[in-house]
């Protein structure tokens, strides 16, 4: 897609220059010749763009025959009552669980948007009713489908919920095509190739860890959002992303566990650490050896100035109290929260990161919560209160309008593990993916899972 877009962009730029030439010199013959040339160029470009896009769309999805333990179940939507899907080739509908799929119906419609909904506890696809509570949509080669306007590879599983009123949609996709939809979503594809490779290995490891630890307890392994890692399907793919995925095929990070075995661990990563990464035990409670804080002098020259140092943000005290007590009902015993103050923090050379805060209420009682939990409770997107590397002060105003202000902020994200801007900074200095990963996950061993 990048090649197609670049070619079209050059054609459009040439068109603008020729138009300016024609407007300045209003000679009828010259304008006619130019317009004819433009029509020919645009026609050729249009055919080339269409041909290039078609080649990309029909490019097969790799690993479709890989063993089940290397497939990933990505939760695309949960508790939905209706969705739309579209498949540019034929497809089959299979019923049953992953081990006993039975063909139900073969659809030959091509490129027709189809509605999916529940009726009487049965799933309905394009007006056809299926009694099974779980269906798998298997597209023909190249195994690509469109779900609610976004293109994905692999298969689509629809699973009715117990209430009979809603269903979940899960993309079942081989690990490498899944990563192609993650790497380009989590990191700009024009960054250094070694940074992209480091991202691919970290994302692959993180996915496998979550699949192994949580997959058996639920019908999905990861979500498509930053709650796991951002997954955009084909929209995130590019030649450079695929190159990073293919060049690191099957490569993961492992560390020695308490049992003595070497296994994958949760390779957390975030946008910008602000100068020093954080110990995972202070943020998530994890005690894996490689998840210790390390110095990072690399992200400052890569991150945008308003990300490395972010501006003051304020939150109304009453709204903060409501948000915290909705998520943590035990905090209702505090009454109105009147004070938020540091309880624990990690101090570095020129800044500190809050790791635990003390909440005091109007009843005089106090409770402690992790600073990262506070951050994501009062700002679930994390886009305003970008990290816990900040100071908290009270801004007094008119009655009932006082706020808490978070000032002197720096960095973006939880700060554990790989610093993405730092990885790019290291790559620009000539460091390899292996060196980048060794820096941010000290003591981890790089190996191949397949």
N, C-alpha and C positions, 0 to 999 in steps of 0.2 A: 504493500500500500504506500510506503514511503516513496518508492520509485515512481509510482503512478502520480502521486500528489506533486512530487517535484517537477515532473514533466509538464503537468497541467499548469502549475504555477508559472513556469517559464513562458508557456504559450500566452497566458493571460497578461504577463508583463510586456511581452512583445506587442500584443494587441493594443495596450494602452499607449505605447510609444508611437506606433503607427497612426493611431487615431489623432494624437497630438500633432503629428506631422501633417495629416490631412486637413485638420482644422486651421492650421497656420497658413497653409497655401491651398486656397480653395480652387484647385484645378480639377475640373470634372473628370478628365481622363485618368489622372493620377489617382484620384479617390476611387474610381471604378476598379482600376487595376489592383489597388491595395485591398479593397473590400473582397475582390475575387480571391486574392491570395490568402486573405484571412479566413475566408470561408473554407478554402481547401485545407489550410493548416489546422483549423479547429475541427474539421471533419475527421482528418487523419488522427489528431490527438484524441478525439472522442472515441474513435474506433480502438486506438491503442489503449486508452484508459479502460474502456469496457472489456477489452481482451485481457488486460493485466488483472483487472479485478476478478474476472471470471476464472482465470487460472488460480488466483489465490483462494477463491471460494471452493473450487473443486479439489484443491490439494488435500490429500487424504490425512486423516487423523492418525498419528502413529500410536503404537502400543495397544491397539484394540485387542490384541490377543494375549496381553500380559496376564500373569496370574493374579487372582482377585486381591491378594494382599497389597498389591501396588496400585489398586484403583482408589480413588478418593470420592467421597460422598459430600458434595458441597450443598449446603442449605441455601437455595436461592430465594425462597419465600416460605413463610410459615403462617398458618391459620388464615389462609386466603379463601374466599368464597368463589372467586372466578379469576381466570387468567386467559391469556391468548398465547397460542403457539403457532409456528409456521415452519414448514420443512420444505426445502426446495427440491427434494426428490421423494421417492416413495418411502414408506416406513411401516414397521410392524408394531402392534400393541401386544405386549406380553403381560400375563398375569401371574401372580404368585411372588414368592420371595426370590432373592438373588440366586438361590441354589436350585429352584424348581420352576423356572420361568416356562410358561406354556403359551404358545401362539394363540392369540384371540382373534385378531383381525389384521389384515394387510390393507393399508391405505395406499392408493396410487395418486392421490391429489398432489399436485406439485405447486409450491409457492402460494397456497391458499391459506389465509389467516383462519384459524379455527379457535372457537371458544371452548373453554373447559370449565365445567362447573359440577356441583353436586346436586342430586335430586333424589330424595328418599333414601339417602345414604349410599347411592350409587354414583360413580363417576361418569360424566357425560362428556364425550369428545365429538365435536362437530355433529351433535345430534344423536350420536350412537351411545347407547347405554351399556355399561359394563358392571357386572355384579361384584367383581373382585374389589376389595378395599385398597389394593395396591397394584398399580399398573406401571409398566416400564415402556417408554417410547424408544424404539430402536430405529434411528434413521438409516437409510441406505448410505453406502459410501458417498461422500467423504465423512459421514457421521457428524453432521452439523445441524443444529436446530436453532430456532429463534424463540425465545421465551420473553414475553412482555417487552418486545422491541430490542432485546439484546441477543447477540449470537454466541452460542456456546458449542463446544465439541463434546463428543461422547453420547451418553444416553440421558434421558429425563425420566425420573421416577415420580409418580404422583401417589401420595399416600393419604387416604382419608383419615381424619382424626376421629376419636371415639365419640365426639358429640354429633357426628353425622352431618355437620353444617359447614365444616371447613376442611381444607386439606393442605398438606405441605408439598412443596416442589423441590426435588433434590437432583442436582446434576451429578451423575455418576460418570467419572472421567478418569482416564489413565493419568498417572502422576506427572509425566513430563508435559503433556498438553495443558494440564492444570497449571503447572509452573509458568508456562508461556503466558497465561492470563493473569499471573500474579506479579512476575518480575517487572513487566512494563507498567503495571498499575502502582507498584510500590516505589519505583525508581525511574527517573527520566531515561528513555532509551538512548538518548544521545550522550549519556555519561560514559566514562571510560569503561572499556570492555572488562577490565579486571574487577572494577566495582560491581558491574552487572553479574559477573561470575560469582563473586562473593555473596551477592544478594540471592542468586539462584540456589546456592548451597545452603545458606541459612534458611531460606523459605522451604526448601525440600525437607530439611531436618525438622523444622518446626511442624510441618504438616504431618510427617510420619510419627512424631512424638504424640501429637494430639490424637491421631488415628489409633495408635496402640493403647494410649491411656484411657481415652474416653469413648472410642468408637463402639465398643461392645455394649455400652450402657444406653446407647441411643441410636436412632436410625440415620444419623449423619455424623460426619467427622469434623468438619469445619464449616464456618459460615462464609459468606462472600464479602463480609464487611471487615472493618478494622478490629472488630471483636476477636477475629482470628487473624486473617491477613486479607487485604483487599484483592478481590478476584473480579476481573472485568471480562473474562472470556476473550473472544477474538478481537474485541476493541483494544485490548492492551498489547496484542501481538505486533511484532515487527521483525524484519530480518535480523537486526542486532540482538533482539531479545531471544529469538530462537537460537542464534549462535551461542549465546551465553548458556542457555539451557542444554543444548546439544554438547557443548564443550565440557560440561560438568555432569554428563549423564550418570545418574545413580549415585553421585558423590554426596556424602552426608558427614556430619560431625558427631563424634561419640566421646563419652568420658566414662571413667570408671565409677560404677555405682557402689552403694553400700554392700551389695551382694558380691562384689568383686568382678562382675561382668562389665564389659564395655558396651554401653547402649546409647542410643540417641537421647538427647535432652532438649528442653524447650529453648531453642535459640532465639530468644527475644531480640527485637531490634526496634529502633525508633528513629525519627527524622534527624534530630539535632540534639546532642547531649549537652551542649553549652560549654564544653571544656573538660568534662570528666564524666565517665559513665558511673552508674550506681550499682551497688550490690543487690542482687535479686532478692535476697532475704529481707531487705528493707522495704521492698515494693510488693513482691508477690509471695514472700515467705519461702521461696525455693532455696535449697542449700547446695545446688550443683556447683562443683568446683570452678568451672570456667565462667560462671556468671558472677564474677567479682568486678568491682569498679576499677577502671583503668584511666590513666591520663589520656586526654584527646586534644592535642594541639592542632588537629587537622580540619575540624568542621568550621572554624570561624571564617576562613577565606572562601568557603563554598556556600554556606547558608546565607539567605537574604538577610540584610541588616535588621529588618523588623521581625525576623524569626529568631536570630541569635539573641538580640535584645528586643523583647516585645513590650508594647506600651501598657500603661496602667489599665486595669480592668476593675470594675466595681459591680457588686451584687447586693441587692436589697436584703437586709437582715431577715425580714419576715419570709421572703422567698427562699432564702437559704435554710431557714428552720423547717419550712414545709417540705422542701426537697429531701433534706436529711432524714426527717422523721417518717417520710413515706417509704424511703428505702431501708431505713433501720428503725423499726417500730420501737425498739427498746429505748431510743433517744427521747421518746415522748415524756419519759420520767423527768427529763431536765426542764420541762416547760419551754418557754422561749429561750433560744440560745442567745446568750448575751456576750460571750467572749470566745474567740478562737485564737489560740496562741501556740507557738512551737513547743513540742514535747521532746522530739528528737530531730536531729538534723546531721547531715554529712557536710563537714567543712573542708573546702578545698582552698587553693591559693588565694583566689580573689572572689569566690562566691560560695554560697551554701545551698544545699537542697534539703527541703523539709521532708522528713520521712514519717513522722508521727505528729499529730496535733491533739491538743487538749480542748475539749468543748465544755464550756460552763454554761449552765442554764439559770433561769430566773428562780428555780427552786433551790439553788445553791449546790446542786449536785453536778458532778463532772464525769465525763467519759472520754476515752481515747480512741481515735481511729487513725488508720494510715492516711498520710497526706494525699497519696494517689487516689484513694477512695473518696476523699473530700473533693478533690479536683473534678473527678468524673461524675460525681453526684450533682454538683451544682452547675457543671457545664459538661453534659454527656458527650458532646461532639469534641471537646477538647480544643476547639478552634479559637476560643477567646482566652481561657485560662490554660495556656499552652504547656505549662510544666509546673512542678512544685519547687523549682529553683527561683524563689521569690520571697518577699516579705509581706506580711499581712498587717494592715493598720485599719483603724476605725475612722470613717469619715462621718462626722456628726452633721446632721442637717435639721430641717424642721421636724417637728414631732412625727414619729412613726415613719420617717423616710431616711434614717441613717443607714449607711452601707458599710460593707467591708471592702477595702481596696487592696488589690494585690499589685505590688510595685517591685521595681528592680528585677523584673522577670527576664530569664534567658533560657534559650533552648526550646525544643518542641517534642513532647512525648514523655514517656516514663523514664527514659535514660538508661535502660538496662540492655546489656549486650551490644550488638552492632550499632554504631552511630552511622546512619546512611550518608549524611554529608561528610562525616569523617572518612568513610570508606572511599568516597570520591576524592577527597583531599589526599588520601594516601596513594590512590591510583595515579593521580596527577603527578605525584613525586616518584613514580616508577615502581611502586610496590605491587606485588602480585596478589591474586586472590587469596592464595595460601598465607601470605604474610599479613594480609588484612584480617583474615579470620583468626590467625594466631594472636594478633594484637588484642582483638576485642573479646575473644573467648580463650584466654590463656590456659594452656594445659589440655585443650581439646585435641582430639586426633581426627584427622581427615581420612575417611575410608569410603569404600563403595558398597552400597546396599544391594546393587544388582548391576 
